[in-house]
Amino acid sequence: MIRNEELIKKYPWKITWDRRAKMIGELILELKLYYYNYSLLDIGGGIGNLYNFILTKDYTSIDLEAWTDKTVVCDLNKEYPTLKKFDVVVAQGIIEYIKEPKQFLENIKRYGDKLVITYRLNLDTRVVMDRNSLSFEEFEGLLKQTNWEIIKKVVIYKLENIYYVVDRAKKEE
């Protein structure tokens, strides 16, 4: 993967997400969500930290900026790119910035029925950010409302969790 070094210099804080990406990679391995030559969509993939912790060559990312040569540039608050179905979809550090999180959770089913998603609480009201402020309970309720079944939850630290969820409709087929 070729990274956009000029963009990385502009946003050096993006590198701090390695710990979360490593935990997601370990979860994918632990749950055996992969097999030879599986495909993975990394929504909010940034500089591709997750790519360092997974075993696939079929990797695509969606982000607001062209961080790598594998990034599809798109604002998911406005549109959803036309992409194939993926074996595993990861949405890390993105749903907090989605204006309509319920719609997002419904729309990403077009990309796959296995989802690893993170949610981070927004407790700092001093920070003016375009973020939603759901509690963990409200976020988990939203997953259920949109027919995602929580299979596993991993605490990154007290403000952020990783969830492995599956589309209940596909699970029942």
QUICORHU-V44825 format. One record per residue. N is the residue number from 1. SS is DSSP state (hx for helix, st for strand, lp for the rest). PHI is phi in degrees with one decimal (NA if undefined). OMEGA is omega in whole degrees, -180 to 180 (999 if undefined). Layout:
BEGIN
N	SS	PHI	OMEGA
N	SS	PHI	OMEGA
END
This chain:
BEGIN
1	lp	NA	179
2	lp	-102.6	-179
3	st	-96.3	178
4	lp	-83.9	-175
5	hx	-62.8	179
6	hx	-64.9	179
7	hx	-67.8	179
8	hx	-60.8	178
9	hx	-62.7	-180
10	hx	-69.9	-179
11	lp	-128.0	-176
12	hx	-66.1	180
13	hx	-65.0	-179
14	hx	-60.6	-178
15	hx	-67.0	-177
16	hx	-68.2	-177
17	hx	-86.5	179
18	hx	-57.4	-177
19	hx	-59.8	180
20	hx	-62.9	-180
21	hx	-61.1	179
22	hx	-63.6	179
23	hx	-63.9	177
24	hx	-64.9	177
25	hx	-58.2	179
26	hx	-65.1	178
27	hx	-65.6	178
28	hx	-60.2	178
29	hx	-66.5	-178
30	hx	-60.1	-178
31	lp	-83.8	180
32	lp	55.0	179
33	lp	-79.7	-176
34	lp	-111.9	169
35	lp	-153.5	-175
36	lp	-54.8	174
37	lp	61.8	177
38	lp	-74.7	-179
39	st	-111.5	-178
40	st	-135.1	173
41	st	-106.4	-178
42	st	-109.9	-179
43	st	-80.9	-174
44	lp	78.0	-173
45	lp	-70.8	178
46	lp	53.9	-177
47	lp	-78.0	177
48	lp	86.0	179
49	hx	-53.3	-178
50	hx	-61.3	-179
51	hx	-55.6	179
52	hx	-71.3	-173
53	hx	-118.2	180
54	lp	-125.9	-178
55	lp	-116.6	176
56	lp	-149.9	173
57	lp	-100.6	-180
58	st	-95.4	-175
59	st	-120.0	175
60	st	-133.5	178
61	st	-123.0	170
62	st	-118.7	177
63	st	-157.4	179
64	lp	-72.1	-177
65	lp	-123.5	178
66	lp	-83.7	-177
67	lp	-66.4	-178
68	st	-139.9	176
69	lp	-74.1	179
70	lp	-106.4	-178
71	st	-93.5	169
72	st	-94.1	-178
73	st	-81.6	-176
74	lp	-164.5	173
75	lp	-102.6	-176
76	lp	-71.4	170
77	lp	-79.4	-177
78	lp	-118.4	-174
79	lp	-158.0	176
80	lp	-126.7	-178
81	lp	-67.5	176
82	lp	-82.8	180
83	lp	-134.5	177
84	lp	-73.1	171
85	lp	-79.0	180
86	lp	-117.1	178
87	lp	-68.7	179
88	st	-136.1	175
89	st	-115.9	176
90	st	-118.8	175
91	st	-127.1	-176
92	lp	-110.7	176
93	lp	62.8	-176
94	lp	-118.2	-172
95	hx	-64.3	177
96	hx	-61.5	-177
97	hx	-102.9	180
98	lp	-87.7	-176
99	lp	-69.0	180
100	lp	-122.1	-175
101	hx	-60.6	179
102	hx	-64.0	179
103	hx	-62.5	178
104	hx	-58.6	-179
105	hx	-62.6	176
106	hx	-76.4	-176
107	hx	-68.3	-176
108	hx	-74.5	175
109	hx	-63.7	177
110	hx	-64.5	-178
111	hx	-96.6	179
112	lp	164.3	-177
113	lp	-109.9	173
114	st	-119.2	-174
115	st	-129.9	169
116	st	-109.8	-174
117	st	-132.2	176
118	st	-105.0	171
119	st	-138.9	-179
120	st	-119.7	179
121	lp	-66.6	175
122	lp	-110.1	-177
123	lp	-99.6	-177
124	lp	-90.7	-178
125	lp	-73.2	178
126	lp	-74.9	-178
127	lp	-85.7	178
128	lp	-89.1	-179
129	lp	-137.2	177
130	lp	-84.9	-176
131	lp	-127.5	171
132	lp	-82.6	-175
133	lp	-130.2	177
134	lp	-72.2	170
135	lp	-79.8	175
136	hx	-60.3	-179
137	hx	-63.4	179
138	hx	-66.4	178
139	hx	-63.7	180
140	hx	-64.2	175
141	hx	-64.2	177
142	hx	-65.6	175
143	hx	-58.8	-180
144	hx	-64.3	179
145	hx	-59.3	-178
146	lp	-95.3	173
147	lp	71.1	171
148	st	-93.4	178
149	st	-96.5	179
150	st	-76.1	178
151	st	-96.3	-179
152	st	-149.3	177
153	st	-127.7	179
154	st	-123.7	178
155	st	-85.6	175
156	st	-78.1	169
157	st	-158.3	-168
158	lp	-61.5	179
159	lp	-103.4	-176
160	st	-145.2	178
161	st	-122.4	170
162	st	-110.9	178
163	st	-121.3	167
164	st	-104.6	-178
165	st	-130.2	176
166	st	-127.2	177
167	st	-69.9	-177
168	hx	-56.8	-179
169	hx	-63.6	180
170	hx	-73.0	-180
171	hx	-63.5	-176
172	lp	-82.0	-180
173	lp	-69.7	999
END
